[in-house]
Amino acid sequence: MRISYDSREWANMYTILYMKADYEPWWKFEGWEAFIQTNETFATEEQFKLALAQKLEHFRLTYDNEATKEGKYWAFWSEDESFYCDACDDDTQVYHGIIAIKSEELK
């Protein structure tokens, strides 16, 4: 079944996005969608909450640092994971971001 963004079914679904970028996920700078690594959609809130808990636990065990914002954005990082930014002429931190929202908020 194909679901359009305008359908009622879509509005009642939940989404977990994982993005990897040089900024925390709540900034959503222009073009942020290009940094999305995975996009998982769940039909029920129960499935969504279980998957989110598992994903957050995995990231908490993997990375040294965590920050959260608005109860729907999480950023994880380790000080030793960075890359050289030519434009910045310096090392830039890599962030692993989780965005957990109702699918209708993706519009």
Sequence and secondary structure as in RCSB ss.txt:
>XXXX:A:sequence
MRISYDSREWANMYTILYMKADYEPWWKFEGWEAFIQTNETFATEEQFKLALAQKLEHFRLTYDNEATKEGKYWA
FWSEDESFYCDACDDDTQVYHGIIAIKSEELK
>XXXX:A:secstr
    TTSHHHHT EEEEEEEESS GGG  TTGGGGEEEEEEESSHHHHHHHHHHHHHHHHHH SEEEEETTTEEE
EE TT EEEETTTTEEEE EEEEEEEEGGGG 
